[in-house]
Amino acid sequence: MEAPERVHPGLWRASQMAHAPGLYAHTGHPDLSAQLPGGGWPLGNLIEVMTPRAGIGELQLFRPALCHSTRTGLSSALTGLASPGAQLDDSRPIVLIQPPYVPHICAWAQWGINPARLLWLSPQSSADALWAAEHILNSGAFAALVLWQHALRDSALRRLQLSAQKGDTLFVLVRGLAAARQSSPAPLRLALHPAHAGLLVHIVKRRGNISEHPVHVALYSDPAGRYGHSAVVTERHSAFSTHSGVSDPVSASFTESHHANMDSRPFTAPHAGHPLS
């Protein structure tokens, strides 16, 4: 019998992981990449990330992709099915919409990302946040968009997915774990849990067969060597500011219960749109 993907690239057997055409960004985490269709983060698609609370390392998970895209551009899709020459370069901004805490500009700079490329939006309502996200995705002018939202209707999720498909933006929607019970058009859905030196990543949904076991992703240094060393990040800067609002990379303590040094103050911004420069 002819392989389903030869009939149409969007077809696959339910017992196999799909290999959908498109652009994929390197995750920087080999064990995780091996469990993802295309071997990376699907660009031009909605990626849902669900966490028990903010600051467990959800942005660190995407750090390799963000750094790779801003420094060298994206290679062709790992499946070999991408349009040649499609890249995310350092001329394209990265947008954060309604993050729960104040972004730590020094940490982003330490990651190798030019702070002038970061745009921080704090809309007054969820409706405004969704409106901004749709227009950003429709424009095709942005390298990455991270949106923090919790209660979203099915119709809103569908609109976000349709808008994402119009371009090649790395689009991440961060939600609470309760959202895992809601159906979603997102082709990739992940539930994250804190773990020693990093995260346990449960693949709630992917194209193809079901992923039965979580993947441990090391994000921080692991002196005890309890886990593998793929994609271990030794940089101790957090993507959000400290309690004092001053960069203090030395005092950041990444333990099993505290993986990102977050600002406990409510998120506020002086303007609806504020470039972090």
Rosetta blueprint (number, residue, H / E / L):
1 M L
2 E L
3 A L
4 P H
5 E H
6 R H
7 V H
8 H L
9 P L
10 G L
11 L L
12 W L
13 R L
14 A L
15 S L
16 Q L
17 M E
18 A L
19 H L
20 A L
21 P L
22 G L
23 L L
24 Y E
25 A E
26 H L
27 T L
28 G L
29 H L
30 P H
31 D H
32 L H
33 S H
34 A L
35 Q L
36 L L
37 P H
38 G H
39 G H
40 G L
41 W E
42 P E
43 L L
44 G L
45 N E
46 L E
47 I E
48 E E
49 V E
50 M E
51 T E
52 P L
53 R L
54 A L
55 G L
56 I L
57 G L
58 E H
59 L H
60 Q H
61 L H
62 F L
63 R H
64 P H
65 A H
66 L H
67 C H
68 H H
69 S H
70 T H
71 R H
72 T L
73 G L
74 L L
75 S L
76 S L
77 A L
78 L L
79 T L
80 G L
81 L L
82 A L
83 S L
84 P L
85 G L
86 A L
87 Q L
88 L L
89 D L
90 D L
91 S L
92 R L
93 P L
94 I E
95 V E
96 L E
97 I E
98 Q L
99 P L
100 P L
101 Y L
102 V L
103 P E
104 H L
105 I H
106 C H
107 A H
108 W H
109 A H
110 Q H
111 W L
112 G L
113 I L
114 N L
115 P H
116 A H
117 R H
118 L E
119 L E
120 W E
121 L E
122 S L
123 P L
124 Q L
125 S L
126 S H
127 A H
128 D H
129 A H
130 L H
131 W H
132 A H
133 A H
134 E H
135 H H
136 I H
137 L H
138 N H
139 S H
140 G L
141 A L
142 F L
143 A L
144 A E
145 L E
146 V E
147 L E
148 W E
149 Q L
150 H L
151 A L
152 L L
153 R L
154 D H
155 S H
156 A H
157 L H
158 R H
159 R H
160 L H
161 Q H
162 L H
163 S H
164 A H
165 Q L
166 K L
167 G L
168 D L
169 T L
170 L E
171 F E
172 V E
173 L E
174 V E
175 R E
176 G E
177 L H
178 A H
179 A H
180 A H
181 R H
182 Q L
183 S L
184 S L
185 P L
186 A L
187 P L
188 L E
189 R E
190 L E
191 A E
192 L E
193 H E
194 P E
195 A E
196 H L
197 A L
198 G E
199 L E
200 L E
201 V E
202 H E
203 I E
204 V E
205 K E
206 R L
207 R L
208 G E
209 N L
210 I L
211 S L
212 E L
213 H L
214 P L
215 V E
216 H E
217 V E
218 A E
219 L L
220 Y L
221 S L
222 D L
223 P L
224 A L
225 G L
226 R L
227 Y L
228 G L
229 H L
230 S L
231 A L
232 V L
233 V L
234 T L
235 E L
236 R L
237 H L
238 S L
239 A L
240 F E
241 S L
242 T L
243 H L
244 S L
245 G L
246 V L
247 S L
248 D L
249 P H
250 V H
251 S H
252 A L
253 S L
254 F L
255 T E
256 E L
257 S L
258 H E
259 H L
260 A L
261 N L
262 M L
263 D L
264 S L
265 R L
266 P L
267 F L
268 T L
269 A L
270 P L
271 H L
272 A L
273 G E
274 H E
275 P E
276 L L
277 S L
